[in-house]
Amino acid sequence: MRDRLVSDDPAERRSAAADLYHVAGDDPDAVAEYAPVLVDLTDGGVASGYATATLHRIASAGVFDIEAHVNTLEEGVADDGHLASSFRFGVDDRNPQSVTETELRRSAELLAWIAKHQPTDLADEAGALRGALPLEPARPGAMKALFLLSSSPTTRLDVPTKAIVAYVDDDDPRVRGDAIGTVGQLERFGKRHDGLPYFSTLIGAVEDPDVTVKQTALGVLTRGAEYWTHSLSARQLHSAVERVLALCDRESDPTVRSRARSLFYDLASAVVNTAARSALGVDGTPNPAVADGLVETAARDVALASTVATSLNYHHDADTEVRRDTLLDRIAERYPDRFASGFELLQTAPNEDGKRPGDVPALVSDLASVLLDATAE
């Protein structure tokens, strides 16, 4: 049966998977030993349907010895990063066999499959999966399992984010993508309101050569962006704006472009809000250079002027009210045919705020540069 499952003939693989599916209905124990090989067939090929259904049957019957597969990974890592000398699949004690890279890989992929379909079965195995990451043949499956566990609403992954970040630069794009996704989930559930400590790592991943990795990085960054973008420094904002704008201009993949545009407008809002706080001196001494830049930027488009006015009004307090009114008047003066005063600009701002002027990327990029220069000074 094993030879049929790994046959070069797709029809033979499908036939073997179908036979196992029917056997599993009556005697799941007889099929359990083939679980790691069945995982190889769940990749969308002609045998995928039967392979997945068979795995579901034996998983539901509880005949997997999941611990045996976790132990396989633990043994490999414990042996100084080398494959263990021998192991058992845990389903047939009569046939001990020397572990091979293929078998180790299959064990890890089986754990990923279980993490996807029955995550609670692996909820306590995060340590073993993390320990398997240094072992190259097991790494893609182990990282996939960690990502799926981190994404599951029924489990909480107890792994330090730093341990996953180490694999964001892995040679395998599957590992990079799942590592980025896991970092995002860990940070989202653990520190969502504090800003992403690994922002620089993640923003760099939007330039990854693999399109799926780029999509994942942008998805992580846009998810909950309203909570963390306000924590970025002027340098981080400037770098992010430039990277994302470049991506919007050159990327051909529609998903990447869409996510990049979404992230850009979150960053644009953060740039305006950061500039408003700096100009008002909410967190300290008001910065005249930023105030000038904010006025000049607002003067180039009425929709952005309204956005700036809204931001100035939102961020001011009793101590900065005079500075707010002065800045609003300065902006209103640039629109003599439209606003009689800063107060009128503020009153009409809701009608224009949120509209996107045609050159908003250039406007926001310029304002980000002003913030960076003012910080450097």
Disulfide bonds with the S-S distance in Angstrom:
none
